[in-house]
Amino acid sequence: MKESQHIEWKESWRDEYLKWICGFTNADGGTLVIGRNDKGVVTGLKNAAKLLKDIPNKVRDILGIMVDVNLREKDGKETLEIVVEPYPSPISYKGEYHYRSGSTKQELKGAALERFLLKKRGRNWDDAPEPSFSPRSCSAEALRLFKQRAVDSGRMGRAVLRDSREVVLANLELTERHGLKRAACLLFSDRPEQYVSGAWIKIGFFVTDDDLRYQDEVHGSLFEQVEKTLDLLHTKYLKAYITYQGLQRREAFLFPDAALREALLNAVVHKDYSSSIPIQISVYDDRIVIWNPGDLPENWTLEKLLGKHPSLPFNPLIANAFFRAGYIESWGRGIEKIHRECRELGIDPPVYDFGMSGLMLTFFANPEHLQTIGLKPKESTTPITTPITTPITTHDRLLSLISAKPDISQQELADALELTRDGIKYHLNKMKRDGTIRHVGPSRGGHWEVLK
């Protein structure tokens, strides 16, 4: 037996270990063993009989739950096993919400706490109410685009063209008793970032990772962002190579249009909008990188995501609207389509990386196609390139990591961003001077707060 997501060892009892019990209840449950050291060696308890009575009462009085506390004996040494079951409702320790993740306990704050509470209530982030957004706030152009795409795709009849905005919103399940849901302002506002920070797309063209030549920001409703981004990529960012079929001259892009479209749609649908970070697209001569913030659903691995049964989207209401408008075929088919399109164009499937608090897809051009347009494939020490590596992007990623884990250490930040400790200190100090973040408490044991 060893420490894991469901087992924690403590040599002696402290009342602060109620936080670990709280973390187990809010996750998948587990067992807290008192009387073993960090290596799992049984050290025993001198006051096991007293703790056997005290611990259940403290758990009941402070956490409001019941746990099984079992007395065990090995080689004449007594230990206690506190067996904790998962609870369907959120459990707090003196107003703090703790969560067991892997073999560590984390205190949930900010966006991470909001996601947790919504999940416990059986709701998704895009399903939460947005009282400041009303049907009158909807963009007429976004509604028109949705209706026309829905009719053209055959997903909805022509009668939808005459439906009022209230009817459209109701049919997409975007209304509730108190108004509209968050998904509505993302789908149908011409400035969704007024309601959800970072709800836009950033595109940059790079010669090298640290040589940004030009960039664009794409705003508008999510439907408009997809259309505008694809148009910008093909008219401004992507190069084409020339082939001949007989005497006919043909131009083809280095990357398959349908695969890029599917990858962009996946980024929009699966993005963690609570991160307040825009989707980022980095274009190079020989590759294109699409990155969106968001973690895999609990208990999912990247291998499982790429398998035959990919996970459901993070934002089901947004996904449903894109499905009804004909942008996506069905949930779970996007990756399969991307791989098929890449094979047909003669390039490898994209490289996936779920580090950096998000999903990064990197498409690499066919070296023969690059030579056709006079380019040589660049040698890279790693198959994954960092999207838009300007200072603001480093700050964006720091914000994402800090929001997900407010008590994260500088070393953990350095490891996640592949920077030195000095580099992390430089960016953190700059963000503190700018009033973006602040550190509360001592250097060790304190936590970060995102101010803007």
Phi, psi and omega per residue, in radians:
M1 nan 2.435 3.099
K2 -2.502 2.862 3.129
E3 -1.095 2.462 -3.115
S4 -2.697 -2.906 3.117
Q5 -1.060 -0.493 -3.040
H6 -1.942 0.075 -3.122
I7 -2.369 2.321 3.083
E8 -2.345 2.374 3.125
W9 -1.885 2.429 3.024
K10 -2.400 2.401 -3.056
E11 -1.277 -0.602 3.117
S12 -2.522 2.905 -3.080
W13 -1.556 2.363 2.954
R14 -2.309 2.560 -3.101
D15 -1.102 -0.405 3.127
E16 -1.166 -0.269 3.119
Y17 -1.254 -0.097 2.972
L18 -1.065 -0.470 3.081
K19 -1.127 -0.663 3.125
W20 -1.170 -0.673 3.086
I21 -1.124 -0.728 3.080
C22 -1.025 -0.743 3.136
G23 -1.106 -0.680 3.096
F24 -1.128 -0.747 -3.102
T25 -1.120 -0.615 -3.100
N26 -1.415 -0.208 3.099
A27 -1.872 -2.175 -3.068
D28 -1.841 0.276 -3.089
G29 1.431 3.051 3.124
G30 2.941 -3.002 -3.101
T31 -2.244 2.204 3.058
L32 -1.786 2.046 -3.095
V33 -1.776 2.140 3.113
I34 -1.843 2.174 -3.121
G35 2.047 0.192 3.039
R36 -2.192 2.474 3.088
N37 -1.465 -3.094 -3.047
D38 -1.081 -0.380 3.136
K39 -1.604 0.002 3.117
G40 1.545 0.053 -3.141
V41 -1.328 2.311 -3.140
V42 -1.258 2.085 3.104
T43 -1.818 -0.368 3.081
G44 1.479 2.877 3.128
L45 -2.248 2.332 3.103
K46 -1.439 -0.453 -3.085
N47 -1.973 0.604 -3.069
A48 -1.028 -0.722 -3.098
A49 -1.098 -0.718 3.130
K50 -1.182 -0.778 3.134
L51 -1.108 -0.550 3.130
L52 -1.026 -0.509 3.106
K53 -1.628 -0.684 -3.016
D54 -1.249 -0.757 -3.014
I55 -1.074 -0.837 3.125
P56 -1.016 -0.636 3.130
N57 -1.200 -0.717 3.120
K58 -1.159 -0.701 3.103
V59 -1.089 -0.742 3.138
R60 -1.143 -0.787 -3.039
D61 -1.271 -0.631 -3.041
I62 -1.669 -0.716 -3.106
L63 -1.703 -0.349 3.128
G64 1.322 0.431 -3.129
I65 -2.299 2.991 3.097
M66 -2.002 2.453 3.089
V67 -2.311 2.751 3.047
D68 -1.606 2.215 3.069
V69 -2.029 2.029 -3.044
N70 -1.977 2.356 3.096
L71 -1.559 2.222 3.121
R72 -2.137 2.683 3.112
E73 -2.357 2.358 3.099
K74 -2.520 2.188 -3.135
D75 0.930 0.676 3.108
G76 1.351 0.096 -3.139
K77 -1.955 2.330 -3.076
E78 -1.678 2.440 3.046
T79 -2.302 2.845 3.070
L80 -2.073 2.386 3.049
E81 -1.958 2.048 3.109
I82 -1.749 1.875 -3.072
V83 -1.620 2.087 -3.034
V84 -1.995 2.195 3.084
E85 -1.614 2.591 3.059
P86 -1.198 2.543 -3.130
Y87 -1.945 2.471 -3.127
P88 -1.248 -0.411 3.131
S89 -1.850 2.698 -3.131
P90 -1.171 2.409 3.134
I91 -2.002 2.332 -3.130
S92 -2.043 2.646 3.022
Y93 -1.889 1.766 -3.137
K94 0.917 0.747 3.119
G95 1.525 -0.095 3.105
E96 -1.751 2.467 3.115
Y97 -1.903 2.082 -3.126
H98 -1.946 2.696 -3.034
Y99 -2.528 2.379 3.091
R100 -1.524 2.061 3.134
S101 -2.252 2.024 -3.044
G102 1.120 -2.219 3.114
S103 -1.882 0.351 -3.130
T104 -2.170 2.785 3.049
K105 -1.874 2.376 3.127
Q106 -2.210 2.497 2.980
E107 -1.557 2.211 -3.099
L108 -1.465 2.305 3.103
K109 -2.508 2.843 3.033
G110 1.009 -2.328 -3.074
A111 -1.106 -0.632 3.138
A112 -1.112 -0.697 3.116
L113 -1.164 -0.708 3.134
E114 -1.088 -0.769 3.126
R115 -1.073 -0.724 -3.138
F116 -1.094 -0.830 -3.111
L117 -1.125 -0.690 3.100
L118 -1.102 -0.743 -3.129
K119 -1.091 -0.735 3.131
K120 -1.118 -0.489 3.108
R121 -1.519 0.036 -3.134
G122 1.327 0.443 -3.122
R123 -2.099 2.785 3.058
N124 -1.831 2.902 -3.108
W125 -1.030 -0.741 -3.085
D126 -1.341 -0.096 -3.124
D127 -1.607 -0.180 -3.100
A128 -1.256 2.641 -3.113
P129 -1.237 2.610 3.046
E130 -2.239 1.475 -3.002
P131 -1.045 -0.474 -3.083
S132 -1.379 -0.099 -3.124
F133 -1.928 2.240 -3.082
S134 -2.200 2.925 3.086
P135 -0.950 -0.590 3.126
R136 -1.147 -0.429 -3.124
S137 -1.355 -0.193 -3.083
C138 -1.173 2.469 3.095
S139 -1.325 2.228 3.118
A140 -1.081 -0.630 -3.136
E141 -1.190 -0.695 3.122
A142 -1.143 -0.718 3.100
L143 -1.126 -0.747 3.126
R144 -1.087 -0.758 -3.134
L145 -1.101 -0.769 3.127
F146 -1.070 -0.859 -3.099
K147 -1.050 -0.800 -3.084
Q148 -1.163 -0.712 3.112
R149 -1.151 -0.664 3.139
A150 -1.120 -0.693 3.123
V151 -1.237 -0.800 -3.106
D152 -1.082 -0.575 -3.126
S153 -1.430 -0.220 -3.113
G154 1.424 0.107 -3.140
R155 -1.329 -0.433 3.125
M156 -2.407 2.640 -3.137
G157 -1.327 2.932 -3.097
R158 -1.138 -0.284 3.128
A159 -1.074 -0.424 -3.123
V160 -1.110 -0.431 -3.139
L161 -1.113 -0.416 -3.130
R162 -1.729 -0.098 -3.121
D163 -1.186 2.518 3.065
S164 -1.273 2.874 3.129
R165 -1.099 -0.595 3.108
E166 -1.098 -0.693 -3.138
V167 -1.196 -0.748 3.127
V168 -1.056 -0.806 -3.131
L169 -1.114 -0.690 3.132
A170 -1.169 -0.716 -3.138
N171 -1.125 -0.486 3.123
L172 -1.580 0.135 3.122
E173 1.028 0.686 -3.116
L174 -1.773 0.041 3.139
T175 -1.907 2.682 3.030
E176 -2.590 3.138 -3.017
R177 -1.026 -0.619 -3.063
H178 -1.653 0.115 3.129
G179 2.346 -2.436 -3.112
L180 -1.816 2.870 -3.136
K181 -1.704 2.891 -3.088
R182 -0.990 -0.684 -3.110
A183 -0.986 -0.571 -3.097
A184 -1.100 -0.745 -3.101
C185 -1.258 -0.472 3.062
L186 -1.294 -0.675 -3.076
L187 -1.389 -0.574 -2.951
F188 -2.232 0.193 3.015
S189 -1.708 2.474 3.088
D190 -1.395 -0.163 3.032
R191 -2.395 1.204 -3.067
P192 -1.088 -0.389 3.140
E193 -1.182 -0.214 3.022
Q194 -1.182 -0.415 -3.125
Y195 -1.885 -0.563 -3.107
V196 -2.309 1.932 -3.118
S197 -1.044 2.470 3.066
G198 1.344 0.225 -3.102
A199 -1.480 1.102 3.103
W200 -2.696 -3.134 -3.056
I201 -2.174 2.396 3.119
K202 -2.008 2.294 3.132
I203 -2.147 2.393 3.083
G204 -2.439 2.564 3.054
F205 -1.867 2.222 -3.062
F206 -2.075 2.444 2.938
V207 -1.513 -0.770 2.969
T208 -2.325 3.060 -3.080
D209 -1.029 -0.498 -3.104
D210 -1.949 0.294 3.136
D211 -2.164 1.486 3.123
L212 -1.501 2.119 -3.091
R213 -1.588 -0.734 3.098
Y214 -2.800 2.812 -3.099
Q215 -2.671 2.848 3.128
D216 -2.434 2.683 2.983
E217 -2.013 2.354 -3.108
V218 -1.972 2.069 -3.121
H219 -2.044 -3.134 -3.121
G220 1.937 -3.100 3.082
S221 -1.064 2.824 -3.131
L222 -1.035 -0.648 3.100
F223 -1.077 -0.786 -3.120
E224 -1.197 -0.613 3.122
Q225 -1.072 -0.733 3.119
V226 -1.087 -0.846 -3.113
E227 -1.096 -0.822 -3.092
K228 -1.158 -0.685 -3.123
T229 -1.127 -0.799 3.126
L230 -1.103 -0.684 3.119
D231 -1.132 -0.762 3.123
L232 -1.098 -0.734 -3.138
L233 -1.025 -0.759 -3.052
H234 -1.419 -0.453 -3.099
T235 -1.684 -0.326 -3.018
K236 -2.254 -0.562 -2.926
Y237 -1.865 -0.649 -2.986
L238 -1.669 2.487 3.100
K239 -1.686 2.675 3.106
A240 -2.052 2.670 3.055
Y241 -1.997 2.766 -2.993
I242 -1.912 2.347 3.016
T243 -2.268 2.899 3.136
Y244 -2.212 2.333 3.020
Q245 -2.022 1.696 -2.969
G246 1.211 -2.188 3.101
L247 -1.643 -0.068 -3.078
Q248 -1.473 2.222 3.135
R249 -1.537 2.267 -3.121
R250 -2.220 2.446 3.081
E251 -1.912 2.400 3.114
A252 -2.423 2.482 3.123
F253 -1.352 2.755 -3.112
L254 -1.191 -0.374 -3.103
F255 -2.214 2.471 -3.077
P256 -1.153 2.233 -3.089
D257 -1.027 -0.793 -3.086
A258 -1.131 -0.611 3.136
A259 -1.215 -0.740 3.103
L260 -1.109 -0.706 3.131
R261 -1.088 -0.767 -3.129
E262 -1.155 -0.703 3.124
A263 -1.133 -0.691 3.102
L264 -1.145 -0.759 3.114
L265 -1.094 -0.723 3.086
N266 -1.047 -0.717 -3.141
A267 -1.102 -0.741 -3.118
V268 -1.176 -0.747 -3.074
V269 -1.305 -0.679 -3.035
H270 -1.615 -0.067 -3.071
K271 -1.057 2.506 2.998
D272 -1.510 1.671 -3.065
Y273 -1.242 -0.280 3.097
S274 -1.289 -0.182 -3.127
S275 -1.280 -0.348 -3.114
S276 1.136 0.403 -3.129
I277 -2.021 2.329 3.128
P278 -1.251 2.736 2.948
I279 -1.136 2.445 -3.077
Q280 -2.165 2.322 3.130
I281 -2.156 2.108 3.127
S282 -1.946 2.150 -3.096
V283 -1.942 2.266 3.058
Y284 -2.116 3.031 3.086
D285 -1.057 -0.653 -2.972
D286 -1.984 0.052 -3.120
R287 -2.823 2.862 3.064
I288 -2.411 2.367 -3.058
V289 -2.091 2.238 3.082
I290 -2.060 2.147 -3.110
W291 -2.226 2.343 3.028
N292 -2.364 2.451 -3.139
P293 -1.224 2.508 3.120
G294 2.620 2.538 3.118
D295 -1.824 2.783 3.024
L296 -1.120 2.558 3.055
P297 -0.998 2.697 -3.105
E298 -0.975 2.399 3.117
N299 1.263 0.177 3.083
W300 -1.814 2.501 3.043
T301 -1.954 2.851 3.112
L302 -1.072 -0.640 3.122
E303 -1.093 -0.670 3.123
K304 -1.194 -0.664 3.114
L305 -1.084 -0.648 -3.098
L306 -1.509 -0.003 -3.118
G307 -1.430 -2.791 -3.045
K308 -1.349 -0.317 -3.078
H309 -2.231 1.284 -3.128
P310 -1.071 2.844 -3.073
S311 -1.230 2.786 3.021
L312 -1.207 2.758 -3.082
P313 -1.165 2.729 3.086
F314 -1.213 -0.522 -3.070
N315 -2.136 1.433 -3.032
P316 -1.027 -0.649 -3.133
L317 -1.170 -0.699 3.091
I318 -1.151 -0.745 3.118
A319 -1.081 -0.711 -3.133
N320 -1.102 -0.709 3.129
A321 -1.137 -0.714 3.116
F322 -1.200 -0.569 3.070
F323 -1.178 -0.801 -3.127
R324 -1.117 -0.504 3.126
A325 -1.500 -0.014 3.069
G326 1.446 0.195 3.126
Y327 -1.302 -0.646 -3.134
I328 -2.133 2.623 -3.088
E329 -1.333 -0.984 3.125
S330 -2.878 2.804 3.139
W331 -1.131 2.368 3.035
G332 1.580 0.017 -3.112
R333 -1.828 -0.109 -3.022
G334 -1.104 -0.821 -3.082
I335 -1.137 -0.689 3.098
E336 -1.059 -0.721 3.133
K337 -1.180 -0.702 3.119
I338 -1.036 -0.804 -3.127
H339 -1.127 -0.702 -3.136
R340 -1.118 -0.775 -3.135
E341 -1.125 -0.650 3.121
C342 -1.150 -0.740 3.119
R343 -1.067 -0.726 -3.101
E344 -1.148 -0.544 3.126
L345 -1.488 -0.183 3.119
G346 1.515 0.451 3.058
I347 -2.090 2.820 3.120
D348 -1.247 2.695 3.021
P349 -1.047 2.738 -3.126
P350 -1.130 2.730 3.058
V351 -1.580 2.311 -3.098
Y352 -1.853 2.431 3.053
D353 -2.468 2.169 -3.126
F354 -1.835 0.484 3.006
G355 -1.498 -2.992 3.054
M356 0.975 0.538 3.077
S357 1.010 0.637 3.106
G358 -3.090 3.117 3.118
L359 -1.811 2.219 3.117
M360 -2.019 2.175 3.050
L361 -1.926 2.235 3.115
T362 -2.096 2.029 3.051
F363 -1.655 2.276 3.093
F364 -1.910 2.358 -3.140
A365 -1.280 2.727 3.046
N366 -1.235 2.191 -3.126
P367 -0.959 -0.612 3.127
E368 -1.157 -0.659 3.102
H369 -1.167 -0.639 3.115
L370 -1.117 -0.718 3.133
Q371 -1.123 -0.525 3.118
T372 -1.074 -0.582 -3.136
I373 -1.802 0.312 3.024
G374 1.386 0.410 3.134
L375 -2.018 2.606 3.049
K376 -1.885 2.392 3.097
P377 -1.076 2.341 -3.128
K378 -1.393 2.415 3.071
E379 -1.304 2.436 -3.113
S380 -2.306 2.431 3.118
T381 -1.370 -0.203 -3.127
T382 -2.554 2.493 -3.131
P383 -1.262 -0.196 -3.114
I384 -1.890 2.245 3.076
T385 -1.914 2.645 -3.082
T386 -1.493 2.202 -3.125
P387 -1.297 2.337 3.023
I388 0.769 1.259 -3.052
T389 -1.530 0.955 3.006
T390 -1.654 2.864 -3.121
P391 -0.946 -0.653 -3.113
I392 -1.133 -0.590 3.131
T393 -1.227 -0.704 3.052
T394 -1.034 -0.705 3.099
H395 -1.149 -0.700 3.103
D396 -1.001 -0.778 -3.083
R397 -1.245 -0.640 3.045
L398 -1.060 -0.739 3.115
L399 -1.074 -0.706 3.140
S400 -1.109 -0.786 -3.133
L401 -1.172 -0.715 -3.140
I402 -1.175 -0.695 3.122
S403 -1.113 -0.671 -3.121
A404 -1.287 -0.545 -3.106
K405 -2.535 1.524 -3.052
P406 -1.019 -0.472 -3.125
D407 -1.639 0.331 -3.120
I408 -1.098 2.487 -3.104
S409 -1.551 2.839 3.107
Q410 -1.111 -0.602 3.120
Q411 -1.158 -0.695 3.104
E412 -1.124 -0.681 3.089
L413 -1.127 -0.740 3.132
A414 -1.090 -0.729 3.135
D415 -1.148 -0.719 -3.086
A416 -1.183 -0.670 -3.085
L417 -1.669 -0.016 -3.134
E418 0.997 0.778 3.077
L419 -2.086 2.894 3.049
T420 -1.363 2.868 3.081
R421 -1.052 -0.682 3.127
D422 -1.114 -0.675 3.111
G423 -1.113 -0.724 3.108
I424 -1.112 -0.770 3.130
K425 -1.045 -0.691 3.140
Y426 -1.039 -0.857 -3.101
H427 -1.197 -0.699 3.139
L428 -1.126 -0.735 3.128
N429 -1.118 -0.690 3.117
K430 -1.133 -0.720 3.139
M431 -1.186 -0.578 3.082
K432 -1.209 -0.717 3.109
R433 -1.126 -0.608 3.139
D434 -1.339 -0.128 -3.125
G435 1.369 0.340 -3.138
T436 -1.418 -0.670 -3.113
I437 -2.410 2.908 2.972
R438 -2.593 2.713 3.120
H439 -1.868 2.251 -3.097
V440 -1.914 2.264 3.102
G441 1.635 -3.040 -3.113
P442 -1.213 2.878 -3.137
S443 -1.004 -0.698 3.061
R444 -1.871 2.115 3.129
G445 1.770 -0.124 3.088
G446 -1.511 -2.924 3.127
H447 -2.617 2.835 3.136
W448 -1.649 2.605 2.996
E449 -2.232 2.333 3.083
V450 -1.554 2.119 -3.072
L451 -1.649 -0.521 3.116
K452 -2.776 nan nan
